[in-house]
Amino acid sequence: MNLDEMIRSIQKKIGVDVDGRAGPATWQAIYTHFFPPGAAATALTQKADARSETAIATLLPQVQPYARALVFKAAAAGITIKILSGLRTYAEQDALYAQGRSKPGAIVTNARGGYSNHNFGIAFDIGVFEGSKYLGESPKYNAVGILGSDLGLEWGGNWKTIKDAPHFQLRPAWAANIGEKEMLAALRDKVASGADIYV
């Protein structure tokens, strides 16, 4: 039995999504199963820095532990990151889309409102820091990308067309085998109908 099969077997037994990745949900379930009541909450709800927590609070509850886990996993690897953005409204996304087109500035996104995963609370962007200095470009983004992928996050640095190294998202299990456009259309439908995005 390889590691992927072992993780899947544990996930099936403890009743979490079976994806073969030992992300925060899997670890929380393991803590709950093997440790006294309250141990999981203490171990897995440690807060990140204040700036990150402001952005994390805008994300869906399913995504929040992944964002925190990435901050702490990067720190353990000697890399300081902060979560810089999370949920955006359609209007906020449209304003970003206008930048470099109908408004001054450089183009920062190719997604209009409703066509970005940020509009659904499942995506966040990070920044790498050295001390208090923000690094817009650094090879450390690639290292954090590997760490995020290991947690089960989808990393924008792996995208084929437009690479977005600061971007991470938690793809719903139902969207595992469909394209980005199809997933975004389904997400818009779910928001319009008030349905749970991860169900």
Backbone as a chain_set.jsonl record, in Angstrom:
{"seq": "MNLDEMIRSIQKKIGVDVDGRAGPATWQAIYTHFFPPGAAATALTQKADARSETAIATLLPQVQPYARALVFKAAAAGITIKILSGLRTYAEQDALYAQGRSKPGAIVTNARGGYSNHNFGIAFDIGVFEGSKYLGESPKYNAVGILGSDLGLEWGGNWKTIKDAPHFQLRPAWAANIGEKEMLAALRDKVASGADIYV", "coords": {"N": [[0.842, -1.182, 0.0], [0.671, 2.156, -0.991], [1.54, 5.602, -0.04], [-0.529, 7.373, -0.831], [-2.717, 5.618, -1.028], [-2.861, 4.811, 1.636], [-3.552, 7.224, 2.943], [-6.03, 7.707, 1.74], [-7.444, 5.5, 2.712], [-7.486, 6.034, 5.467], [-8.923, 8.445, 5.411], [-11.391, 7.56, 4.462], [-12.175, 5.959, 6.597], [-12.398, 7.796, 8.723], [-14.293, 9.509, 7.807], [-14.092, 11.801, 6.078], [-13.701, 13.878, 3.085], [-12.533, 11.853, 0.499], [-9.612, 12.166, -0.861], [-6.956, 11.622, -0.973], [-5.094, 13.381, -0.016], [-3.505, 14.767, 2.749], [-4.912, 17.069, 4.13], [-6.03, 19.987, 6.067], [-8.674, 19.259, 6.941], [-8.571, 16.486, 7.129], [-6.559, 16.131, 9.072], [-7.796, 17.407, 11.236], [-9.957, 15.708, 11.697], [-8.564, 13.396, 12.421], [-7.314, 14.264, 14.811], [-9.617, 14.732, 16.334], [-10.587, 12.154, 16.531], [-8.579, 10.728, 17.924], [-7.708, 12.22, 20.131], [-8.394, 13.904, 23.308], [-11.58, 15.616, 23.942], [-11.678, 18.942, 22.7], [-8.969, 19.11, 22.143], [-8.496, 19.113, 19.389], [-9.59, 21.547, 18.588], [-7.89, 23.337, 19.897], [-5.411, 22.732, 18.74], [-5.747, 23.165, 15.993], [-6.881, 25.608, 15.378], [-5.296, 27.786, 15.625], [-4.468, 31.167, 15.221], [-3.457, 33.165, 12.413], [-1.333, 35.946, 11.426], [-2.577, 39.326, 11.966], [-3.234, 40.768, 9.591], [-3.478, 38.711, 7.693], [-5.579, 37.265, 8.879], [-7.726, 39.011, 8.557], [-8.251, 38.835, 5.803], [-8.657, 36.067, 5.613], [-11.01, 35.743, 7.048], [-12.962, 36.412, 5.215], [-13.252, 34.262, 3.588], [-14.836, 31.127, 2.636], [-15.933, 28.854, 5.222], [-14.858, 26.269, 4.827], [-12.493, 26.756, 3.493], [-10.923, 28.363, 5.069], [-9.274, 26.977, 7.116], [-7.332, 25.878, 5.44], [-6.019, 28.094, 4.368], [-4.852, 29.191, 6.684], [-3.255, 26.994, 7.405], [-1.433, 27.005, 5.317], [-0.016, 29.379, 5.773], [1.302, 28.708, 8.183], [2.679, 26.413, 7.431], [4.42, 27.398, 5.506], [5.902, 29.117, 7.14], [7.181, 27.238, 8.756], [8.921, 26.287, 6.899], [10.638, 28.347, 6.709], [9.73, 30.593, 5.372], [8.091, 33.638, 5.169], [4.779, 34.404, 4.803], [1.793, 36.218, 3.974], [-1.748, 36.306, 3.92], [-3.261, 38.091, 1.5], [-5.557, 38.768, 0.067], [-8.978, 37.771, -0.233], [-12.219, 36.921, -0.497], [-13.96, 38.583, -3.121], [-16.347, 40.959, -4.183], [-18.624, 40.926, -6.996], [-18.644, 43.481, -8.086], [-16.257, 44.578, -7.097], [-14.484, 42.904, -8.428], [-15.034, 43.586, -11.076], [-14.079, 46.206, -11.051], [-11.342, 45.757, -10.723], [-10.882, 44.413, -13.108], [-11.304, 46.452, -14.922], [-9.058, 47.987, -14.604], [-6.253, 49.104, -16.341], [-7.581, 48.832, -18.652], [-10.246, 50.332, -19.119], [-9.652, 52.034, -17.115], [-6.935, 53.777, -15.424], [-3.624, 52.299, -14.982], [-1.898, 49.1, -14.636], [-2.813, 46.017, -16.254], [-4.311, 43.651, -14.216], [-5.899, 41.452, -13.957], [-7.712, 38.972, -15.833], [-10.265, 38.37, -15.456], [-13.684, 39.061, -15.282], [-16.346, 40.253, -13.092], [-17.839, 37.558, -11.398], [-16.489, 35.675, -12.78], [-14.215, 34.908, -11.555], [-12.569, 32.917, -9.157], [-12.261, 34.12, -6.738], [-14.616, 35.456, -6.319], [-16.296, 33.749, -5.048], [-15.456, 32.998, -2.579], [-13.643, 30.931, -2.382], [-11.027, 31.2, -3.003], [-7.742, 32.602, -2.531], [-5.137, 35.081, -2.279], [-1.625, 35.28, -1.764], [1.151, 36.999, -0.187], [4.666, 37.228, -0.262], [7.011, 37.888, 2.268], [9.903, 39.589, 3.498], [10.997, 40.231, 6.509], [9.418, 43.218, 7.109], [9.111, 43.829, 4.516], [7.457, 43.611, 1.491], [7.554, 41.228, -1.089], [7.1, 41.331, -4.365], [7.884, 39.725, -6.43], [9.525, 36.647, -6.317], [11.514, 33.695, -5.977], [10.543, 32.253, -3.916], [7.796, 32.107, -4.057], [7.3, 29.949, -5.702], [8.176, 27.868, -4.083], [6.292, 28.049, -2.004], [4.072, 27.455, -3.506], [4.412, 24.712, -3.978], [4.132, 23.764, -1.378], [1.463, 24.499, -0.862], [0.109, 22.987, -2.795], [0.666, 20.481, -1.811], [-0.937, 20.49, 0.421], [-3.367, 20.172, -0.737], [-4.46, 22.235, -2.109], [-5.316, 24.073, -5.071], [-2.974, 25.539, -7.186], [-2.226, 28.655, -8.611], [0.158, 29.001, -9.984], [0.556, 26.71, -11.397], [-1.071, 26.835, -13.572], [-1.858, 26.666, -17.055], [-2.251, 28.676, -19.032], [-2.406, 31.559, -18.046], [-0.206, 32.204, -15.637], [-0.374, 32.444, -12.119], [1.217, 33.027, -9.55], [0.835, 33.92, -6.803], [-1.684, 32.943, -6.189], [-4.143, 30.798, -4.739], [-6.53, 28.142, -4.459], [-9.388, 26.317, -3.267], [-10.621, 23.762, -4.752], [-13.887, 22.527, -5.253], [-14.972, 19.176, -4.494], [-16.827, 18.12, -6.304], [-16.076, 19.334, -8.617], [-13.788, 18.23, -9.524], [-13.117, 16.924, -11.922], [-13.736, 18.59, -14.023], [-13.519, 21.4, -16.301], [-12.187, 24.765, -15.81], [-13.901, 26.856, -16.744], [-16.382, 25.575, -16.831], [-16.662, 24.924, -14.14], [-16.761, 27.514, -12.985], [-19.152, 28.463, -14.109], [-20.971, 26.741, -12.875], [-20.547, 27.5, -10.238], [-21.511, 30.141, -10.285], [-24.213, 29.6, -10.739], [-24.817, 28.219, -8.365], [-24.442, 30.226, -6.425], [-26.414, 32.028, -7.242], [-28.698, 30.56, -6.723], [-28.508, 30.146, -4.057], [-27.321, 27.865, -3.093], [-25.167, 25.492, -1.389], [-21.771, 25.836, -1.918], [-19.852, 23.824, -1.764], [-21.192, 21.465, -1.929]], "CA": [[0.0, 0.0, 0.0], [1.475, 3.377, -1.037], [1.089, 6.666, 0.861], [-1.821, 7.866, -1.291], [-3.728, 4.639, -0.639], [-2.981, 4.856, 3.096], [-4.312, 8.422, 3.311], [-7.416, 7.485, 1.318], [-8.042, 4.54, 3.632], [-7.75, 6.764, 6.719], [-9.991, 9.41, 5.159], [-12.657, 6.82, 4.372], [-12.521, 5.481, 7.929], [-12.772, 8.897, 9.628], [-15.468, 10.177, 7.265], [-13.868, 13.077, 5.394], [-13.571, 13.704, 1.644], [-11.446, 10.938, 0.155], [-8.874, 12.743, -1.984], [-5.561, 11.188, -0.934], [-4.222, 14.454, 0.484], [-3.694, 14.985, 4.182], [-5.136, 18.488, 4.372], [-6.52, 20.324, 7.408], [-9.879, 18.522, 7.336], [-8.137, 15.144, 7.524], [-5.855, 16.23, 10.356], [-8.761, 17.739, 12.283], [-10.703, 14.486, 12.003], [-7.647, 12.501, 13.139], [-7.208, 14.787, 16.176], [-10.889, 14.511, 17.017], [-10.733, 10.716, 16.765], [-7.581, 10.145, 18.818], [-7.353, 13.054, 21.268], [-9.548, 14.282, 24.138], [-12.381, 16.753, 23.448], [-11.022, 20.24, 22.828], [-7.591, 19.091, 21.637], [-8.484, 19.496, 17.971], [-9.834, 22.979, 18.479], [-6.684, 24.037, 20.323], [-4.304, 22.472, 17.831], [-5.963, 23.506, 14.597], [-7.513, 26.91, 15.156], [-4.333, 28.854, 15.889], [-4.669, 32.266, 14.287], [-2.318, 33.734, 11.698], [-1.163, 37.368, 11.711], [-3.823, 40.1, 11.869], [-3.55, 41.089, 8.199], [-3.966, 37.473, 7.072], [-6.871, 36.895, 9.44], [-8.753, 39.868, 7.951], [-8.58, 38.236, 4.507], [-9.159, 34.71, 5.846], [-12.394, 35.847, 7.532], [-13.87, 36.571, 4.075], [-13.314, 32.995, 2.856], [-15.787, 30.137, 3.134], [-15.376, 28.101, 6.352], [-14.077, 25.114, 4.372], [-11.217, 27.217, 2.953], [-10.159, 29.074, 6.095], [-8.162, 26.228, 7.715], [-6.276, 25.68, 4.444], [-5.245, 29.336, 4.284], [-4.005, 29.247, 7.883], [-2.252, 25.925, 7.333], [-0.385, 27.411, 4.38], [0.81, 30.37, 6.469], [2.148, 28.033, 9.165], [3.57, 25.476, 6.736], [5.468, 28.224, 4.911], [6.758, 29.573, 8.244], [8.017, 26.102, 9.16], [9.95, 26.15, 5.861], [11.463, 29.551, 6.736], [9.188, 31.598, 4.454], [7.002, 34.422, 5.75], [3.732, 34.829, 3.872], [0.551, 36.735, 4.515], [-2.894, 36.23, 3.014], [-3.512, 39.493, 1.174], [-6.932, 38.975, -0.398], [-9.839, 36.591, -0.238], [-13.462, 37.144, -1.24], [-14.24, 39.859, -3.787], [-17.682, 41.057, -4.775], [-18.59, 41.067, -8.454], [-18.301, 44.88, -8.376], [-14.815, 44.721, -6.846], [-13.79, 42.202, -9.506], [-15.188, 44.414, -12.284], [-13.171, 47.352, -10.916], [-9.992, 45.252, -11.014], [-10.847, 44.099, -14.542], [-11.238, 47.721, -15.658], [-7.71, 48.548, -14.491], [-5.448, 48.821, -17.526], [-8.468, 48.823, -19.814], [-10.963, 51.617, -19.131], [-9.124, 52.834, -16.006], [-5.466, 53.793, -15.408], [-2.912, 51.236, -14.286], [-1.551, 47.891, -15.381], [-3.799, 44.932, -16.203], [-3.999, 42.739, -13.113], [-6.728, 40.25, -14.038], [-8.478, 38.766, -17.063], [-11.579, 37.876, -15.049], [-14.731, 39.997, -14.879], [-17.144, 39.809, -11.955], [-18.513, 36.277, -11.601], [-15.61, 34.781, -13.535], [-13.024, 34.684, -10.735], [-12.852, 32.101, -7.975], [-12.322, 35.019, -5.585], [-16.001, 35.905, -6.145], [-17.082, 32.711, -4.393], [-14.883, 32.71, -1.267], [-12.857, 29.695, -2.385], [-9.669, 31.518, -3.462], [-7.03, 33.673, -1.83], [-3.806, 35.438, -2.77], [-0.628, 35.475, -0.718], [2.328, 37.812, -0.451], [5.872, 36.789, 0.438], [7.64, 39.01, 2.967], [11.17, 39.464, 4.216], [10.757, 41.239, 7.527], [8.18, 43.935, 6.771], [9.173, 44.166, 3.09], [6.688, 42.762, 0.579], [8.258, 40.836, -2.308], [6.151, 41.061, -5.438], [8.447, 38.607, -7.188], [10.528, 35.905, -5.568], [11.41, 32.243, -6.183], [9.843, 31.662, -2.77], [6.404, 31.82, -4.442], [7.272, 28.578, -6.223], [8.279, 26.97, -2.933], [4.989, 28.067, -1.324], [3.164, 26.736, -4.402], [4.576, 23.275, -3.716], [3.544, 23.514, -0.058], [0.007, 24.588, -0.994], [-0.346, 21.821, -3.56], [0.765, 19.346, -0.899], [-2.106, 20.569, 1.307], [-4.581, 19.884, -1.502], [-4.928, 23.446, -2.778], [-4.936, 24.29, -6.462], [-2.064, 26.672, -7.211], [-2.241, 29.395, -9.871], [1.438, 28.859, -10.668], [0.508, 25.506, -12.244], [-1.987, 27.026, -14.681], [-1.197, 26.58, -18.361], [-2.314, 29.908, -19.828], [-1.91, 32.697, -17.275], [0.287, 31.743, -14.343], [-0.673, 33.39, -11.052], [1.935, 32.391, -8.441], [0.305, 34.185, -5.458], [-3.08, 32.507, -6.102], [-4.487, 29.441, -4.305], [-7.97, 27.935, -4.322], [-9.816, 24.983, -2.851], [-11.607, 23.298, -5.74], [-14.852, 21.574, -4.69], [-14.803, 17.794, -4.954], [-17.684, 17.871, -7.471], [-15.471, 19.964, -9.794], [-12.455, 17.642, -9.692], [-12.847, 16.458, -13.287], [-14.288, 19.494, -15.033], [-12.677, 22.556, -16.592], [-12.381, 25.991, -15.032], [-15.087, 27.581, -17.206], [-17.563, 24.822, -16.404], [-16.769, 25.082, -12.689], [-17.206, 28.875, -12.695], [-20.58, 28.545, -14.455], [-21.699, 26.047, -11.812], [-20.444, 28.331, -9.036], [-22.458, 31.25, -10.448], [-25.553, 29.039, -10.545], [-24.997, 27.905, -6.949], [-24.609, 31.49, -5.708], [-27.71, 32.592, -7.626], [-29.776, 29.769, -6.108], [-28.286, 30.052, -2.613], [-26.87, 26.52, -2.758], [-23.847, 25.331, -0.77], [-20.764, 25.715, -2.984], [-19.07, 22.587, -1.664], [-22.065, 20.268, -1.984]], "C": [[0.888, 1.247, 0.0], [0.851, 4.455, -0.158], [-0.29, 7.186, 0.471], [-2.941, 6.919, -0.861], [-3.952, 4.642, 0.868], [-3.83, 6.049, 3.532], [-5.775, 8.252, 2.937], [-8.146, 6.53, 2.269], [-8.4, 5.204, 4.957], [-8.916, 7.725, 6.535], [-11.357, 8.715, 5.1], [-13.127, 6.402, 5.76], [-13.013, 6.611, 8.836], [-13.867, 9.787, 9.056], [-15.258, 11.566, 6.698], [-13.754, 12.803, 3.892], [-12.344, 12.856, 1.33], [-10.745, 11.472, -1.088], [-7.392, 12.366, -1.983], [-4.584, 12.24, -0.451], [-4.536, 14.719, 1.952], [-3.775, 16.472, 4.481], [-5.694, 18.724, 5.767], [-7.746, 19.537, 7.85], [-9.522, 17.117, 7.814], [-7.46, 15.179, 8.881], [-6.819, 16.549, 11.495], [-9.542, 16.498, 12.688], [-9.839, 13.491, 12.773], [-7.51, 12.949, 14.597], [-8.472, 14.497, 16.961], [-11.052, 13.049, 17.408], [-9.812, 10.209, 17.873], [-7.272, 10.958, 20.079], [-8.598, 13.46, 22.056], [-10.323, 15.441, 23.54], [-11.65, 18.077, 23.699], [-9.62, 20.268, 22.269], [-7.53, 19.546, 20.195], [-8.662, 20.993, 17.815], [-8.589, 23.771, 18.853], [-5.58, 23.904, 19.287], [-4.505, 23.081, 16.459], [-6.667, 24.835, 14.349], [-6.59, 28.062, 15.539], [-4.467, 29.918, 14.807], [-3.355, 32.684, 13.634], [-2.181, 35.199, 12.114], [-2.463, 38.123, 11.413], [-4.208, 40.402, 10.421], [-4.113, 39.867, 7.481], [-5.351, 37.127, 7.561], [-8.013, 37.742, 8.876], [-9.206, 39.29, 6.618], [-9.2, 36.852, 4.685], [-10.628, 34.736, 6.269], [-13.396, 35.989, 6.395], [-14.07, 35.264, 3.308], [-14.392, 32.084, 3.428], [-15.142, 29.333, 4.263], [-14.513, 26.911, 5.938], [-12.663, 25.517, 3.94], [-10.319, 27.81, 4.035], [-9.031, 28.246, 6.71], [-7.018, 25.964, 6.735], [-5.393, 26.918, 4.329], [-4.316, 29.458, 5.484], [-2.903, 28.201, 7.827], [-1.114, 26.308, 6.407], [0.543, 28.443, 5.015], [1.795, 29.674, 7.405], [3.121, 27.057, 8.508], [4.716, 26.229, 6.074], [6.44, 28.694, 5.987], [7.696, 28.466, 8.703], [9.144, 25.86, 8.164], [10.825, 27.406, 5.78], [10.994, 30.656, 5.806], [8.02, 32.313, 5.127], [6.028, 34.826, 4.661], [2.581, 35.419, 4.653], [-0.533, 36.549, 3.466], [-3.328, 37.666, 2.759], [-4.927, 39.76, 0.692], [-7.683, 37.66, -0.408], [-11.043, 36.853, -1.121], [-13.484, 38.532, -1.875], [-15.672, 39.823, -4.291], [-17.535, 41.124, -6.289], [-18.155, 42.476, -8.832], [-16.81, 45.131, -8.168], [-14.01, 44.056, -7.96], [-13.869, 43.003, -10.805], [-14.257, 45.625, -12.242], [-11.732, 46.936, -11.191], [-9.834, 44.969, -12.509], [-10.704, 45.376, -15.378], [-9.836, 48.338, -15.633], [-6.862, 48.117, -15.688], [-6.268, 48.729, -18.794], [-9.185, 50.176, -19.893], [-10.516, 52.535, -17.987], [-7.6, 52.777, -16.027], [-4.877, 52.603, -14.654], [-2.625, 50.056, -15.197], [-2.678, 46.866, -15.26], [-3.381, 43.95, -15.123], [-4.854, 41.466, -13.133], [-7.396, 40.188, -15.404], [-9.898, 38.31, -16.75], [-12.508, 39.016, -14.65], [-15.468, 39.437, -13.658], [-17.924, 38.548, -12.274], [-17.669, 35.261, -12.333], [-14.264, 34.582, -12.839], [-13.427, 33.845, -9.541], [-12.875, 32.927, -6.695], [-13.765, 35.466, -5.298], [-16.856, 34.921, -5.356], [-16.503, 32.294, -3.04], [-14.059, 31.45, -1.204], [-11.391, 29.934, -2.758], [-9.065, 32.639, -2.632], [-5.665, 33.887, -2.475], [-2.884, 35.677, -1.591], [0.389, 36.522, -1.151], [3.478, 37.237, 0.339], [6.539, 38.023, 1.036], [9.016, 38.611, 3.487], [11.182, 40.583, 5.237], [9.422, 41.899, 7.222], [8.109, 44.269, 5.283], [8.425, 43.135, 2.251], [7.5, 42.479, -0.676], [7.228, 40.479, -3.372], [6.583, 39.903, -6.31], [9.542, 37.962, -6.358], [10.389, 34.432, -5.914], [10.697, 31.543, -5.029], [8.375, 31.381, -3.087], [6.287, 30.39, -4.977], [7.348, 27.558, -5.09], [6.95, 26.899, -2.183], [3.948, 27.341, -2.178], [3.209, 25.235, -4.182], [3.926, 22.913, -2.382], [2.017, 23.533, -0.126], [-0.57, 23.403, -1.739], [-0.345, 20.579, -2.683], [-0.411, 19.314, 0.08], [-3.402, 20.182, 0.592], [-5.183, 21.1, -2.16], [-4.516, 23.434, -4.242], [-4.125, 25.583, -6.513], [-2.062, 27.328, -8.59], [-0.939, 29.323, -10.646], [1.502, 27.641, -11.565], [-0.398, 25.678, -13.456], [-1.232, 27.105, -16.001], [-1.171, 27.918, -19.092], [-1.729, 31.099, -19.084], [-1.486, 32.185, -15.905], [0.088, 32.841, -13.305], [-0.095, 32.823, -9.753], [1.398, 32.724, -7.055], [-1.062, 33.546, -5.189], [-3.21, 31.041, -5.689], [-6.005, 29.342, -4.21], [-8.256, 26.5, -3.922], [-10.955, 24.555, -3.761], [-12.575, 22.328, -5.073], [-14.664, 20.177, -5.285], [-15.632, 17.515, -6.203], [-17.077, 18.435, -8.752], [-14.113, 19.361, -10.136], [-12.128, 17.305, -11.15], [-13.473, 17.325, -14.369], [-13.363, 20.685, -15.212], [-13.055, 23.769, -15.769], [-13.656, 26.731, -15.445], [-16.368, 26.902, -16.746], [-17.763, 24.961, -14.896], [-17.3, 26.47, -12.328], [-18.693, 29.064, -13.017], [-21.429, 27.892, -13.372], [-21.675, 26.858, -10.52], [-21.414, 29.511, -9.116], [-23.887, 30.773, -10.213], [-25.823, 28.766, -9.064], [-25.22, 29.173, -6.133], [-25.994, 32.075, -5.99], [-28.87, 31.864, -6.931], [-29.624, 29.649, -4.593], [-27.82, 28.686, -2.154], [-25.484, 26.536, -2.132], [-22.825, 25.048, -1.869], [-20.038, 24.382, -2.947], [-19.906, 21.32, -1.688], [-22.455, 19.991, -3.415]], "O": [[1.751, 1.398, 0.865], [-0.228, 4.261, 0.402], [-1.132, 7.418, 1.339], [-3.987, 7.362, -0.387], [-5.083, 4.496, 1.334], [-4.713, 5.915, 4.379], [-6.663, 8.604, 3.714], [-9.318, 6.732, 2.587], [-9.477, 4.972, 5.506], [-9.794, 7.816, 7.393], [-12.347, 9.225, 5.625], [-14.315, 6.476, 6.072], [-13.935, 6.415, 9.628], [-14.326, 10.714, 9.724], [-16.134, 12.423, 6.815], [-13.715, 11.648, 3.468], [-11.252, 13.113, 1.837], [-11.201, 11.268, -2.213], [-6.654, 12.749, -2.891], [-3.373, 12.019, -0.473], [-5.695, 14.873, 2.335], [-2.836, 17.064, 5.014], [-5.821, 17.79, 6.559], [-7.851, 19.18, 9.023], [-10.096, 16.617, 8.781], [-7.751, 14.353, 9.746], [-6.675, 16.02, 12.597], [-9.766, 16.257, 13.874], [-10.329, 12.817, 13.68], [-7.579, 12.128, 15.512], [-8.412, 14.068, 18.113], [-11.583, 12.735, 18.473], [-10.21, 9.361, 18.672], [-6.641, 10.442, 21.001], [-9.716, 13.374, 21.549], [-9.786, 16.179, 22.714], [-11.08, 18.295, 24.768], [-9.113, 21.343, 21.947], [-6.62, 20.28, 19.811], [-7.978, 21.633, 17.016], [-8.266, 24.765, 18.202], [-4.886, 24.877, 18.994], [-3.533, 23.478, 15.817], [-7.011, 25.145, 13.208], [-7.048, 29.184, 15.752], [-4.566, 29.603, 13.621], [-2.284, 32.569, 14.229], [-2.842, 35.642, 13.053], [-3.335, 37.624, 10.701], [-5.381, 40.304, 10.061], [-5.099, 39.966, 6.75], [-6.212, 36.74, 6.772], [-9.135, 37.257, 8.731], [-10.402, 39.255, 6.328], [-10.155, 36.503, 3.992], [-11.4, 33.855, 5.893], [-14.579, 35.711, 6.592], [-14.964, 35.173, 2.466], [-14.811, 32.253, 4.573], [-13.926, 29.147, 4.264], [-13.545, 26.58, 6.622], [-11.739, 24.706, 4.013], [-9.094, 27.762, 3.926], [-7.915, 28.754, 6.824], [-5.865, 25.839, 7.147], [-4.173, 26.811, 4.209], [-3.14, 29.788, 5.335], [-1.753, 28.484, 8.161], [0.042, 25.98, 6.672], [1.757, 28.389, 4.817], [2.98, 30.006, 7.423], [4.25, 26.892, 8.969], [5.854, 25.76, 6.077], [7.654, 28.676, 5.784], [8.863, 28.717, 9.002], [10.186, 25.305, 8.513], [11.66, 27.519, 4.883], [11.763, 31.56, 5.481], [7.077, 31.676, 5.596], [6.4, 35.508, 3.707], [2.416, 35.153, 5.844], [-0.268, 36.625, 2.266], [-3.716, 38.377, 3.685], [-5.448, 40.859, 0.883], [-7.103, 36.587, -0.57], [-10.916, 36.991, -2.338], [-13.086, 39.521, -1.259], [-16.151, 38.793, -4.765], [-16.439, 41.355, -6.801], [-17.392, 42.66, -9.78], [-16.174, 45.816, -8.969], [-12.98, 44.579, -8.385], [-12.89, 43.089, -11.546], [-13.709, 46.027, -13.269], [-10.982, 47.679, -11.824], [-8.789, 45.249, -13.098], [-10.053, 45.367, -16.423], [-9.471, 49.109, -16.52], [-6.765, 46.932, -16.007], [-5.721, 48.568, -19.886], [-8.773, 51.058, -20.646], [-10.954, 53.682, -17.905], [-7.026, 51.84, -16.582], [-5.531, 51.988, -13.812], [-3.042, 50.015, -16.354], [-3.41, 46.857, -14.27], [-2.246, 43.473, -15.108], [-4.565, 40.513, -12.409], [-7.618, 41.212, -16.05], [-10.646, 37.915, -17.645], [-12.172, 39.833, -13.792], [-15.242, 38.298, -13.248], [-18.596, 38.473, -13.303], [-18.077, 34.111, -12.495], [-13.295, 34.143, -13.458], [-14.502, 34.039, -8.974], [-13.434, 32.5, -5.685], [-14.094, 35.814, -4.164], [-18.005, 35.216, -5.03], [-16.994, 31.352, -2.419], [-13.791, 30.936, -0.118], [-10.604, 28.99, -2.824], [-9.768, 33.502, -2.105], [-5.117, 32.998, -3.126], [-3.295, 36.204, -0.557], [0.474, 36.882, -2.325], [3.301, 36.806, 1.478], [6.621, 39.07, 0.394], [9.256, 37.463, 3.861], [11.355, 41.75, 4.885], [8.406, 41.217, 7.092], [7.162, 44.916, 4.835], [8.724, 41.942, 2.298], [8.074, 43.397, -1.262], [6.567, 39.444, -3.285], [5.751, 39.186, -6.866], [10.379, 38.647, -5.771], [9.275, 33.952, -6.125], [10.298, 30.384, -5.146], [7.766, 30.514, -2.46], [5.292, 29.708, -4.73], [6.682, 26.524, -5.123], [6.526, 25.819, -1.772], [3.049, 26.689, -1.646], [2.177, 24.564, -4.197], [3.253, 21.889, -2.267], [1.354, 22.688, 0.476], [-1.616, 22.873, -1.363], [-1.231, 19.731, -2.787], [-0.832, 18.242, 0.517], [-4.412, 19.9, 1.236], [-6.282, 21.033, -2.71], [-3.492, 22.856, -4.605], [-4.533, 26.6, -5.953], [-1.916, 26.653, -9.609], [-0.931, 29.562, -11.853], [2.396, 27.536, -12.404], [-0.494, 24.773, -14.285], [-0.09, 27.563, -16.043], [-0.164, 28.258, -19.712], [-0.666, 31.598, -19.454], [-2.328, 31.776, -15.105], [0.345, 34.015, -13.569], [-0.813, 32.218, -8.957], [1.492, 31.872, -6.172], [-1.549, 33.607, -4.06], [-2.509, 30.166, -6.197], [-6.683, 30.327, -3.918], [-7.473, 25.59, -4.198], [-12.107, 24.94, -3.561], [-12.139, 21.398, -4.393], [-14.25, 20.028, -6.435], [-15.2, 16.759, -7.072], [-17.499, 18.072, -9.85], [-13.371, 19.916, -10.947], [-10.97, 17.396, -11.558], [-13.712, 16.868, -15.486], [-12.513, 20.946, -14.36], [-14.099, 23.801, -15.117], [-14.411, 27.184, -14.585], [-17.318, 27.562, -16.325], [-18.892, 25.099, -14.425], [-18.178, 26.6, -11.474], [-19.407, 29.746, -12.282], [-22.477, 28.416, -12.992], [-22.667, 26.9, -9.791], [-22.066, 29.844, -8.127], [-24.678, 31.459, -9.566], [-26.913, 29.042, -8.564], [-26.08, 29.205, -5.253], [-26.666, 32.559, -5.079], [-29.887, 32.471, -6.595], [-30.505, 29.113, -3.92], [-27.904, 28.366, -0.968], [-24.718, 27.481, -2.323], [-23.002, 24.121, -2.66], [-19.648, 23.863, -3.992], [-19.383, 20.224, -1.488], [-23.183, 19.034, -3.682]]}, "num_chains": 1, "name": "protein.A"}
